[in-house]
Amino acid sequence: MDNEQKHEHVLDKKVDPTQLAVPEILPILPLQGFVFYPGMGFPLQVASESSKQLIDDVLLGDRMFGMVPSKSENPEQAGNPEGSDLYKVGVIGYLHKLTKSPQGYYQVLISGTRKIRINEYTAHEPYLQARVSEIPMELTQGKTIEALLFNIRGQFQKLVSAASLPQELVATVNTLENPFYVAYLVTSQLSLKIEQEQEILEIEPMDELLHRVAKELSDRMETVEMSNQLQQSMKKDMDERQREFFLRQQLQAIRKELGEGDEDKVEIKELKQRVEEKQLSEAARGVADKEINRLERISPSSPEYTVSRNYIDWILDLPWMDSTDDTLDLDKAEQDLERDHYGLKKIKKRILEFLAVRKLKEDIHGPILCLSGPPGVGKTSLGQSIARTMGRKFVRIALGGVRDEAEIRGHRRTYIGALPGRIIQSLKRAEANNPVFLLDEIDKLGNDFRGDPSSALLEVLDPEQNSTFTDHYLDIEFDLSKVFFIATANVLDTIPGPLRDRMEVVELSGYTQQEKTAIAIRHLIPKQLEAHALTSDNLEIPESTVEQLISSYTREAGVRNLEREIASICRGVAARIARGQLEKVVIGPDDLYVYLGPLRFFPEMKARTWGPGLATGLAWTPVGGQILFIETSKMKGRGGLTLTGKLGDVMKESATAALTYIKSHADSLGIEEELFAEIDLHVHVPEGAIPKDGPSAGVAMVSALVSVLTDKPTRPDIAMTGEITLRGDVLPVGGIQEKVLAALRAGIRELILPVLNEKDVLEIPEDIREGVIFHYPNTISEVLAIALEQGK
């Protein structure tokens, strides 16, 4: 039920409904949002079908029915079939007039007569009916009653003037003789809560009723006077901002007088309780207490209130002192690492060392590792495995393409929509201050006018500073020293020097053929079988097939493309099973053509026609190592040198240095000096569409040039790398492990490396080095003695 008109008035009735006998059983009309008082009368709109049925029935009867307010604020729940949400005290309504609107609702004119109490509900359909008893309104006389009525009439006259209410209300109150009616009419104009209005309705003694109404009237009068005083004191020289402040102050004062600010007090109380229960650092607790005290003085309608509240929530949601317990069982940790990842002995050894030290010394700072290696070798998944092994939470931040410093440190609270940086946000999600924190693709950070994120990471990744990391939004020191930071990168060259210096770099090289085979059988094939709803009873991929798949369909340092090809096989088998073929499928090496098409890669060595002027070099790329063929040719000319193959400046200089060395040592190499003036030389590096650069091909270029000039072929079963000087020295180069793996993939098991790179070879796992012959020359003459076939 909705109150269409709040202005109530006493009706001049020809029939006095107050003299009618109260039936024992009355229909009950629920009221929503207001209280009906005896002696009052006003129109109502009746919309629900059950209420309209009630009106139709009482119109044909004695026109009396009960009106009881609902406790529920939800209109859909008001007047439920059981009547459990209705108050126990209501008013008898008398129906004076009924008008039916074209929209389908009833417009009824009702007056209240007497108070009733609901004893029990006797019927729920088609509308509520209840057994009721009348609550007598006994009139009493005396000086106290007269004084109270005099005070109420006088104060009400002032309220009407101060609050701009209709003046005819004063006349109505003055002409009413029944003190109950006076009290109820005044109450209806005080804008009380429905709970307060119902309390007044339920008061039975007349003197107690008048005392309560006089008090509420006095409180209302004080509120109105305060409002008028505020308005008068702030009226002069008030600009738009001052006016807004005044309205908020006025609203706050009114709500305080009406007792409507309790929700805000409850909210502040809850925040204080959370601060008491939360484990905070000393600095965070001081800031939280100060901010809550400030929040109490801010109006809830102010935008600043929301900003301050969000800031407090961030402080209370962060794990300042919350840590997870590390799993310090080294044997179990080693088993978990071996189960999750094949190979990667160096990084596994590093993790176990950290756990061992942690077991002996609890307050050790978390290490900061940088896993560097080509794509697909398991850098990101290794971070998850480390977290699971240590029993810590795992969070990951993708740094690729991040150009804004605020992504790391956050925005200051002066900005609209400010938030903490990704570091603090991730710690909130982790709910612990010692997670394993993976900074993925740290080599792909950028910088522009918004700042340099890599510089912002300096404090995060410095073990001596990150215990006092300060986010711009929080502006409170947060201890990151317990966090286990792991960064991943494909290349180290793009990482700024100061940032790289703060990390312990662990290089992950590509996998050998044997490692890829083991990874495919142990991890990739079971994973893809499950992903495609297959089992080992449906599909079997033998080891020989996996080896053929690796050598002829993938060429990569990692295993990402290998997993895609296995997925293609699984999809093909799933399609056959979906068509009704239920027998087990065994994929042999010759069956790969059916699922993956023709062979994509062939052994590089078999694709070459060997002869003088051809040498095999080794190169490093961001996706792993590869072999590099250096082709040279001589022709009649005038001593020119042509370089092709999209070579970089450094590689061109290596070719020029190689030719200069050969010319200056022609006698010792058995080359006639006059020959250089009669021929032109052409050096070409195949795959001309791919840019190539670096000094490590110098040794191969010298070998190829000497081979073509002396007509002695180089050995096809040997590969080489190293930088050269004009004096004939062989200098060390990088990427040795990747280059060795590339040679092994090509079937080459004899390598020429600079002598100073011998230490790098020792870091290669022993099972990879087994059966490989390494030569470590100091000079170019030693290289040529090994590389050129003898007896030619």
C-alpha positions in Angstrom: 0.0 0.0 0.0 1.3 3.5 -0.9 0.4 6.7 0.8 -0.7 9.0 -2.1 -1.1 12.2 0.0 0.8 12.9 3.2 -1.4 15.8 4.3 -4.0 14.2 6.6 -7.2 15.8 8.0 -10.2 15.0 10.2 -13.3 14.2 8.3 -16.7 15.8 9.1 -18.7 12.5 9.0 -22.5 12.3 9.1 -22.1 8.7 10.4 -19.9 8.4 13.4 -17.9 5.2 12.8 -16.5 5.4 16.3 -19.9 4.3 17.7 -20.1 1.2 15.6 -19.5 -2.1 17.3 -16.1 -3.8 16.7 -16.5 -7.2 15.0 -14.6 -10.1 16.5 -13.1 -11.0 13.0 -11.8 -8.2 10.8 -10.2 -8.1 7.3 -6.6 -6.8 7.6 -5.2 -4.3 5.0 -1.3 -4.1 5.3 0.2 -0.6 5.1 3.6 0.0 3.6 5.8 2.9 4.7 3.4 4.8 7.0 1.2 4.5 10.1 -2.5 5.3 10.1 -3.8 7.0 13.3 -7.3 7.2 14.8 -9.2 10.3 13.9 -7.2 10.8 10.7 -8.5 10.4 7.2 -7.0 10.6 3.7 -7.2 8.9 0.3 -5.3 5.7 -0.5 -4.5 3.9 -3.7 -5.2 0.1 -3.7 -3.4 -1.8 -6.4 -3.0 -5.5 -5.4 -5.8 -8.0 -6.3 -6.2 -9.2 -2.7 -6.5 -5.7 -1.3 -9.1 -4.8 -4.0 -11.1 -7.9 -3.1 -11.0 -6.8 0.6 -12.3 -3.3 -0.4 -15.1 -4.9 -2.5 -16.2 -7.1 0.4 -16.2 -4.5 3.1 -18.1 -2.0 0.9 -21.0 -4.5 0.8 -20.7 -5.1 4.6 -20.2 -2.8 7.6 -17.3 -0.9 5.8 -14.9 -1.7 8.6 -11.5 -3.3 8.3 -8.1 -3.3 10.1 -5.1 -1.4 8.9 -1.7 -2.6 10.2 1.7 -1.2 9.2 4.3 -3.6 7.8 7.8 -4.0 9.3 9.4 -4.8 6.0 10.9 -2.0 3.9 10.6 -4.2 0.7 7.2 -3.6 -0.9 7.3 -7.2 -2.4 7.6 -8.7 1.1 5.0 -6.4 2.8 1.9 -8.2 3.9 3.1 -11.8 3.3 0.4 -14.5 3.5 1.3 -15.4 7.1 1.2 -11.8 8.3 4.5 -12.3 10.2 5.9 -9.0 9.0 3.0 -6.9 10.4 2.9 -5.1 13.7 0.5 -6.4 16.3 -1.3 -3.0 16.9 -3.2 -1.2 14.2 -6.3 1.0 13.5 -9.8 0.2 12.4 -10.5 1.9 9.1 -13.9 3.0 7.9 -14.5 3.1 4.1 -16.2 6.4 3.1 -15.8 6.4 -0.7 -14.5 4.2 -3.5 -13.5 5.3 -7.0 -12.2 2.9 -9.6 -9.5 4.4 -12.0 -9.1 3.5 -15.7 -5.6 2.2 -14.8 -7.1 -0.6 -12.7 -6.4 0.6 -9.2 -8.9 1.7 -6.5 -9.0 5.3 -5.1 -10.5 5.0 -1.6 -11.3 7.5 1.1 -10.7 6.1 4.6 -10.8 7.3 8.2 -9.3 5.8 11.3 -11.6 5.2 14.2 -10.2 3.1 17.0 -7.0 1.1 17.9 -7.0 -2.7 17.8 -4.7 -5.5 18.7 -4.2 -8.5 16.5 -4.7 -11.6 18.6 -4.4 -14.2 15.9 -4.8 -14.6 12.1 -7.8 -16.7 11.1 -7.5 -16.6 7.3 -4.9 -15.8 4.7 -7.0 -16.2 1.5 -8.3 -14.3 -0.4 -6.9 -11.7 2.0 -5.7 -11.6 5.6 -8.4 -11.9 8.4 -7.7 -11.7 12.1 -9.3 -12.1 15.5 -8.9 -8.6 17.1 -9.7 -6.8 20.3 -10.2 -3.1 20.8 -7.6 -1.1 22.7 -9.5 1.5 24.7 -8.5 5.2 24.4 -9.5 6.4 27.9 -9.8 10.2 28.3 -8.3 11.6 31.5 -8.4 15.2 32.8 -6.2 17.3 35.0 -3.8 20.2 35.1 -1.0 18.1 33.7 -3.1 17.1 30.6 -4.1 20.7 30.0 -0.5 21.9 30.3 0.7 19.2 27.9 -2.0 20.1 25.4 -1.2 23.8 25.7 2.5 23.2 25.2 1.9 20.9 22.2 -0.5 23.4 20.5 1.9 26.3 21.0 5.0 24.4 19.8 3.1 23.0 16.8 2.1 26.5 15.8 5.8 27.5 15.8 6.8 24.4 13.9 4.2 25.1 11.2 5.6 28.6 10.7 9.3 27.6 10.9 9.0 24.5 8.7 6.5 26.1 6.1 3.7 23.6 6.8 0.1 24.4 5.8 -1.4 27.0 8.2 -4.8 25.3 8.3 -3.2 22.5 10.4 -2.9 25.0 13.3 -6.6 25.7 13.2 -7.4 22.0 13.0 -5.3 21.2 16.1 -6.8 24.1 18.0 -10.4 22.9 17.3 -9.8 19.2 18.2 -11.1 18.4 21.6 -9.9 14.8 21.9 -6.3 14.8 23.2 -5.6 11.5 21.4 -6.5 13.1 18.0 -4.4 16.1 18.8 -1.4 13.9 19.6 -1.8 11.8 16.5 -2.3 14.7 14.1 0.9 16.4 15.4 2.8 13.1 15.3 1.9 12.7 11.6 3.7 16.0 10.8 7.0 15.3 12.5 8.6 13.1 9.8 9.5 10.3 12.2 10.7 6.9 11.3 7.9 4.3 11.0 9.3 2.5 14.0 8.9 5.7 16.1 5.4 6.4 14.7 4.3 2.8 15.6 5.7 3.2 19.1 3.5 6.3 19.6 0.5 4.4 18.2 1.0 1.6 20.7 1.2 3.9 23.8 -2.0 3.5 25.8 -2.1 5.9 28.7 -3.0 9.4 27.5 -0.6 11.3 29.7 2.3 9.1 28.6 1.3 9.6 25.0 1.2 13.4 25.3 4.6 13.4 27.1 6.1 11.4 24.2 4.6 13.6 21.5 5.8 16.8 23.3 9.3 15.4 23.4 9.4 14.5 19.7 7.9 17.9 18.9 10.5 19.6 20.9 13.3 17.6 19.2 11.9 18.4 15.8 11.6 22.1 16.7 15.3 22.1 17.7 16.3 20.6 14.4 14.3 23.1 12.4 15.7 26.0 14.4 19.2 24.8 14.0 18.6 24.5 10.3 17.3 28.0 10.1 20.3 29.3 12.1 22.8 27.5 9.9 21.0 29.0 6.8 21.1 32.5 8.2 24.7 32.4 9.4 26.0 31.1 6.0 23.7 33.0 3.7 26.1 35.9 3.1 28.8 35.8 0.5 28.2 32.1 -0.2 29.7 30.8 -3.4 28.9 27.4 -4.9 31.5 25.5 -2.9 30.3 27.1 0.4 26.8 26.3 -0.5 27.6 22.7 -1.0 29.4 22.6 2.3 26.4 24.2 4.1 24.0 21.6 2.6 26.2 18.8 3.8 26.5 20.2 7.3 22.8 20.8 7.4 22.1 17.3 6.3 24.5 15.9 8.9 22.9 17.9 11.7 19.4 16.8 10.7 20.4 13.2 10.4 22.1 13.4 13.8 18.9 14.9 15.4 16.8 12.2 13.7 19.1 9.4 14.7 19.7 8.5 11.1 23.6 8.5 11.3 23.8 5.2 13.2 24.9 3.3 10.0 28.0 5.5 9.6 28.8 5.0 13.3 28.5 1.3 12.9 30.8 1.4 9.9 33.5 3.4 11.7 33.2 1.0 14.7 33.7 -2.0 12.4 36.8 -0.3 10.8 38.3 0.3 14.3 37.6 -3.3 15.2 39.3 -4.5 12.1 42.4 -2.4 12.9 42.5 -4.0 16.4 42.2 -7.5 15.0 44.6 -7.1 12.0 48.3 -7.7 12.4 49.8 -4.4 11.1 53.2 -2.9 11.2 53.7 0.0 13.6 53.7 2.6 10.8 50.6 1.1 9.1 48.6 1.0 12.4 49.4 4.7 13.0 48.3 5.7 9.6 45.1 3.6 9.8 44.1 5.1 13.1 44.8 8.6 11.9 42.8 8.0 8.7 39.8 6.5 10.6 39.7 9.6 12.9 39.7 11.8 9.8 37.0 9.6 8.2 34.7 10.3 11.2 34.8 14.1 10.4 34.0 13.7 6.7 30.4 13.6 5.5 29.5 10.2 3.9 28.1 12.0 0.9 31.4 13.7 0.2 33.6 12.2 -2.6 36.5 12.5 -0.1 34.8 9.9 2.1 35.0 7.2 -0.5 38.7 8.0 -1.3 39.6 7.7 2.4 37.5 4.6 2.9 39.2 2.8 0.0 42.6 3.8 1.3 41.8 2.3 4.7 40.5 -0.9 3.1 43.8 -1.3 1.2 45.8 -1.0 4.4 43.6 -3.6 6.2 43.6 -6.0 3.2 47.4 -6.2 2.8 49.3 -9.1 4.5 51.7 -6.9 6.6 52.6 -9.8 9.0 50.8 -12.8 7.4 53.2 -15.4 6.1 52.9 -19.0 4.9 55.1 -21.7 6.4 57.8 -23.0 4.1 58.1 -26.7 3.3 61.7 -27.4 4.5 61.8 -31.1 3.7 64.7 -31.2 1.2 64.2 -34.7 0.1 60.5 -34.1 -0.7 61.4 -30.8 -2.4 63.9 -32.5 -4.6 61.4 -35.2 -5.5 58.8 -32.6 -6.4 61.2 -30.6 -8.6 62.3 -33.8 -10.4 58.6 -34.8 -10.9 57.6 -31.4 -12.3 60.6 -30.7 -14.6 63.0 -32.8 -16.5 66.7 -31.6 -16.5 67.3 -28.0 -15.3 69.8 -29.3 -12.7 71.4 -25.9 -12.1 68.2 -24.2 -11.1 67.0 -27.2 -9.0 70.3 -27.1 -7.2 69.9 -23.4 -6.5 66.4 -23.8 -5.0 67.5 -26.7 -2.8 70.4 -24.6 -1.5 68.0 -21.8 -0.6 65.8 -24.2 1.3 68.7 -25.6 3.1 69.9 -22.2 4.3 66.3 -21.3 5.2 66.1 -24.4 7.4 69.2 -23.2 9.3 68.4 -19.5 9.4 64.8 -18.4 9.3 65.3 -14.6 8.7 67.2 -14.9 5.5 66.1 -12.6 2.8 64.4 -14.0 -0.3 66.7 -14.6 -3.3 66.2 -12.7 -6.6 66.7 -15.0 -9.5 66.6 -14.2 -13.2 65.8 -17.2 -15.4 67.3 -16.4 -18.9 66.7 -18.6 -21.9 64.9 -19.1 -25.2 61.1 -19.5 -25.3 59.5 -22.8 -24.4 62.2 -24.1 -22.0 59.9 -23.9 -18.9 60.8 -20.6 -17.2 57.3 -19.6 -16.3 56.1 -23.1 -15.3 59.3 -23.4 -13.2 58.2 -20.5 -11.0 54.9 -22.3 -10.3 56.8 -25.5 -9.5 59.1 -23.6 -7.1 56.1 -22.1 -5.2 54.4 -25.5 -5.0 57.6 -27.2 -3.8 58.1 -24.5 -1.1 54.5 -24.5 0.0 54.2 -20.8 -0.8 51.5 -18.7 -2.7 52.3 -17.9 -6.3 51.7 -14.6 -8.1 52.7 -13.6 -11.6 53.1 -10.2 -13.2 53.4 -9.9 -17.0 55.8 -7.0 -17.6 55.9 -7.3 -21.4 55.0 -3.9 -22.9 54.7 -2.1 -19.5 55.8 1.5 -20.0 54.3 3.4 -17.0 56.3 3.6 -13.8 52.9 3.8 -11.9 52.3 0.2 -12.9 55.0 -0.7 -10.4 54.8 2.0 -7.8 51.2 3.0 -8.1 49.6 6.4 -8.3 49.5 9.1 -5.6 46.2 9.5 -3.9 45.8 13.0 -5.2 44.8 11.5 -8.6 41.2 10.5 -9.4 40.9 6.7 -9.5 44.4 6.2 -7.9 45.4 2.6 -7.1 48.5 0.9 -5.8 51.0 -0.6 -8.2 51.0 -4.2 -9.4 53.4 -5.2 -6.6 51.0 -4.3 -3.8 48.0 -5.5 -5.7 49.5 -8.9 -6.2 50.5 -9.2 -2.5 46.8 -8.4 -1.7 45.7 -11.3 -3.9 48.4 -13.6 -2.5 47.2 -12.9 1.1 50.8 -13.6 2.3 53.9 -11.4 2.5 56.3 -14.2 1.4 54.9 -15.5 -2.0 56.9 -16.7 -4.9 56.7 -13.6 -7.2 57.2 -14.2 -10.9 58.2 -11.1 -12.9 57.5 -12.4 -16.4 59.3 -11.0 -19.5 61.4 -8.5 -17.6 63.5 -7.9 -20.7 60.5 -6.5 -22.5 59.9 -3.5 -20.3 59.7 -0.1 -22.1 59.8 3.5 -21.1 58.3 6.7 -22.4 57.1 10.1 -21.0 55.3 8.2 -18.2 58.6 7.1 -16.6 60.9 4.1 -16.6 59.4 1.0 -15.0 62.8 -0.7 -14.9 64.1 2.1 -12.7 61.1 1.6 -10.4 62.0 -2.1 -10.1 65.5 -1.2 -8.8 64.1 -0.8 -5.2 61.9 -3.9 -5.5 64.7 -6.2 -6.6 67.5 -4.8 -4.3 67.8 -7.1 -1.3 69.3 -4.2 0.7 66.4 -1.8 -0.1 63.2 -3.8 -0.6 62.6 -4.2 3.1 61.4 -0.5 3.0 59.6 -0.5 -0.4 57.2 2.4 -0.6 54.2 2.4 -2.9 53.1 5.9 -4.0 49.5 5.2 -3.2 50.1 3.7 0.3 53.0 6.0 1.2 53.9 3.4 3.9 56.9 1.2 3.9 56.2 -2.4 3.1 58.7 -5.2 3.7 59.4 -7.2 0.5 62.5 -9.0 1.9 60.5 -12.2 2.5 59.3 -12.4 -1.1 61.0 -14.9 -3.4 61.4 -12.9 -6.6 61.9 -14.8 -9.9 62.3 -12.8 -13.2 62.2 -14.4 -16.6 63.9 -13.1 -19.8 64.7 -14.3 -23.3 67.7 -12.0 -23.6 69.8 -10.1 -21.1 71.0 -7.3 -23.4 67.8 -5.3 -23.2 67.8 -5.3 -19.4 69.4 -2.2 -18.0 72.8 -2.8 -16.3 71.8 -1.6 -12.8 68.7 -3.8 -12.8 70.6 -6.9 -14.1 73.2 -6.3 -11.4 70.6 -6.8 -8.7 69.6 -10.3 -9.9 71.3 -13.6 -9.9 71.2 -14.7 -13.5 70.6 -18.4 -14.1 70.8 -19.3 -17.8 68.5 -22.0 -19.1 69.7 -23.4 -22.5 67.7 -25.3 -25.0 66.9 -29.0 -24.6 68.8 -31.8 -26.3 67.0 -34.4 -28.4 67.1 -36.9 -25.6 65.7 -34.3 -23.1 62.9 -33.4 -25.5 62.0 -37.0 -25.9 61.9 -37.6 -22.2 59.8 -34.4 -21.6 57.4 -35.4 -24.3 56.9 -38.9 -22.9 56.7 -37.9 -19.3 54.8 -34.6 -19.5 53.5 -33.5 -22.9 51.8 -36.6 -24.2 49.9 -37.3 -20.9 48.9 -33.6 -20.7 47.5 -33.6 -24.3 45.8 -36.9 -23.9 43.8 -35.5 -21.0 43.1 -32.2 -22.8 41.6 -34.2 -25.7 39.6 -36.7 -23.6 41.9 -39.5 -24.7 43.7 -42.2 -22.7 46.6 -44.5 -23.3 44.0 -47.1 -24.4 43.1 -44.9 -27.3 46.4 -43.5 -28.5 50.1 -44.6 -28.1 53.0 -42.6 -29.4 56.2 -44.7 -29.1 59.6 -43.2 -28.4 60.8 -43.7 -32.0 57.9 -41.6 -33.2 58.6 -38.8 -30.8 62.3 -38.7 -32.0 61.1 -38.5 -35.6 58.6 -35.8 -34.6 61.4 -33.7 -32.9 63.9 -34.0 -35.7 61.7 -33.6 -38.7 58.7 -31.4 -37.6 60.2 -29.0 -35.0 63.3 -26.9 -34.8 63.4 -25.0 -31.5 65.3 -24.7 -28.3 62.2 -25.4 -26.1 59.2 -27.8 -26.5 56.3 -25.4 -27.2 56.0 -26.3 -30.9 56.6 -30.0 -30.0 53.5 -29.8 -27.7 51.5 -28.2 -30.5 52.4 -31.1 -32.9 51.4 -33.7 -30.3 48.1 -31.8 -29.9 47.6 -32.0 -33.6 48.0 -35.8 -33.5 45.6 -36.0 -30.6 43.0 -34.0 -32.5 43.3 -36.3 -35.5 42.8 -39.4 -33.4 39.9 -37.8 -31.5 38.2 -37.1 -34.8 38.6 -40.8 -35.8 37.2 -41.9 -32.5 34.2 -39.5 -32.8 33.4 -41.2 -36.2 33.2 -44.6 -34.5 36.7 -46.0 -34.8 37.2 -47.5 -31.3 40.4 -49.6 -31.8 43.7 -48.3 -30.3 45.8 -46.1 -32.5 49.6 -46.6 -32.5 51.4 -43.8 -34.3 54.6 -45.0 -36.0 57.3 -42.7 -37.5 55.8 -43.3 -41.0 52.3 -42.4 -39.8 53.3 -38.8 -38.9 52.7 -37.8 -42.5 49.0 -38.6 -42.2 48.5 -36.3 -39.2 51.1 -33.6 -39.8 51.8 -33.6 -43.5 55.2 -33.9 -45.2 58.5 -33.5 -43.3 59.3 -29.8 -42.6 63.0 -30.0 -41.7 65.9 -32.1 -43.0 69.4 -32.5 -41.5 71.3 -29.4 -42.5 74.5 -31.4 -43.2 72.8 -33.7 -45.7 71.4 -30.7 -47.6 74.9 -29.4 -48.4 77.1 -30.3 -51.3 80.5 -30.2 -49.6 83.7 -28.9 -51.2 86.4 -26.2 -50.8 85.1 -22.8 -49.6 82.4 -24.1 -47.2 82.7 -24.0 -43.4 80.2 -24.7 -40.6 79.9 -22.0 -38.0 77.8 -21.7 -34.9 75.5 -18.9 -34.0 73.4 -17.8 -31.0 69.8 -16.4 -31.4 67.2 -15.4 -28.8 65.3 -18.6 -29.5 68.4 -20.9 -29.1 71.6 -21.8 -31.0 71.8 -22.8 -34.7 74.5 -23.8 -37.2 75.6 -21.3 -39.8 77.1 -22.2 -43.1 79.8 -19.8 -44.5 80.2 -20.1 -48.3 83.0 -18.5 -50.2 83.9 -18.4 -53.9 86.7 -16.9 -56.0 86.6 -15.5 -59.5 88.7 -13.4 -61.8 88.9 -9.8 -60.7 91.0 -7.2 -59.1 91.1 -8.1 -55.4 87.5 -7.1 -54.4 85.5 -8.6 -51.5 81.7 -9.0 -51.7 79.7 -9.8 -48.6 76.0 -11.0 -48.9 73.4 -12.6 -46.6 72.1 -9.6 -44.8 75.1 -9.3 -42.6 75.5 -6.7 -39.8 78.4 -4.3 -39.5 80.3 -6.4 -36.9 80.0 -9.5 -39.1 81.2 -7.6 -42.2 84.2 -6.4 -40.1 85.0 -10.0 -39.2 85.1 -11.0 -42.9 87.4 -8.0 -43.6 89.6 -8.9 -40.7 89.8 -12.6 -41.9 90.9 -11.6 -45.4 93.5 -9.2 -44.0 94.9 -11.9 -41.8 95.1 -14.3 -44.8 96.9 -11.7 -46.9 99.4 -10.9 -44.2 100.1 -14.6 -43.6 99.9 -15.8 -47.2 103.4 -17.4 -47.2 102.8 -19.5 -44.1 99.4 -20.6 -45.5 100.8 -21.6 -48.9 99.0 -18.9 -50.9 100.8 -16.9 -53.6 100.5 -13.1 -52.9 100.0 -12.3 -56.6 96.7 -14.3 -56.5 94.9 -11.6 -54.5 95.3 -9.0 -57.3 93.9 -11.4 -59.9 90.7 -12.6 -58.2 87.6 -11.3 -56.4 86.3 -13.1 -53.4 82.6 -13.5 -52.4 81.5 -14.5 -48.9 77.8 -15.5 -48.5 75.9 -16.6 -45.5 72.7 -18.5 -46.6 69.2 -17.7 -45.4 69.7 -14.2 -46.7 66.4 -12.9 -45.5 67.4 -13.3 -41.9 69.6 -10.6 -40.4 72.9 -11.8 -38.9 75.5 -10.1 -36.8 78.2 -10.6 -34.3 81.9 -11.5 -34.2 81.6 -15.2 -33.4 81.7 -16.3 -37.1 85.3 -15.0 -37.5 86.9 -18.4 -37.2 84.5 -20.0 -39.7 85.1 -17.1 -42.2 88.9 -17.6 -42.0 88.5 -21.3 -42.5 86.2 -20.9 -45.5 88.4 -18.3 -47.2 91.6 -20.3 -46.7 89.7 -23.4 -47.9 88.7 -21.8 -51.2 92.1 -20.1 -51.7 94.1 -23.4 -51.1 91.5 -25.6 -52.6 91.4 -27.7 -49.5 87.9 -28.5 -48.1 87.1 -28.1 -44.4 86.0 -31.1 -42.5 82.1 -31.5 -42.8 81.9 -33.2 -39.4 83.3 -30.3 -37.4 81.7 -26.9 -36.4 83.4 -23.9 -35.0 82.9 -20.5 -33.4 85.2 -17.8 -32.1 86.2 -14.2 -32.7 89.5 -13.4 -34.5 92.1 -10.6 -34.4 94.4 -9.3 -37.1 97.3 -10.9 -35.1 95.7 -14.3 -35.4 94.4 -14.8 -31.9 91.1 -16.5 -31.2 88.9 -14.7 -28.6 86.0 -16.1 -26.5 82.4 -15.7 -27.4 79.0 -16.2 -25.7 76.1 -18.6 -25.9 78.4 -21.7 -25.8 75.8 -24.1 -24.4 73.2 -23.1 -27.0 75.7 -23.5 -29.8 76.8 -26.9 -28.6 73.2 -28.0 -28.5 72.6 -26.7 -32.1 75.6 -28.7 -33.3 74.3 -31.9 -31.6 70.9 -31.4 -33.2 72.7 -31.2 -36.6 74.6 -34.4 -35.9 78.0 -32.8 -35.4 80.0 -34.1 -32.5 83.3 -32.4 -32.9 83.6 -28.7 -32.1 86.3 -25.9 -32.3 85.9 -23.4 -29.5 88.2 -20.6 -28.1 90.4 -21.8 -25.3 88.9 -19.2 -22.9 85.5 -20.8 -23.4 86.6 -24.1 -21.9 85.1 -23.0 -18.5 81.7 -22.6 -20.2 81.8 -26.1 -21.6 82.3 -27.5 -18.1 78.9 -26.0 -17.1 77.2 -28.0 -19.7 75.6 -31.2 -18.2 77.9 -34.2 -18.4 75.4 -36.3 -20.3 75.3 -33.7 -23.0 79.1 -33.5 -23.3 79.5 -37.2 -23.4 80.9 -38.4 -26.7 81.6 -34.8 -28.0 85.2 -33.9 -29.0 86.1 -30.3 -28.1 89.2 -28.5 -29.5 90.5 -25.3 -27.8 92.9 -23.5 -30.1 94.7 -20.3 -29.1 95.4 -19.1 -32.7 94.0 -19.2 -36.1 96.8 -21.4 -37.3 95.8 -24.0 -34.8 92.2 -23.7 -36.0 93.2 -24.3 -39.6 95.3 -27.3 -38.6 92.2 -28.9 -37.2 89.5 -27.7 -39.6 91.1 -28.3 -43.0 91.2 -31.8 -44.3 94.8 -33.1 -44.4 96.4 -34.5 -47.5 94.5 -32.3 -49.9 
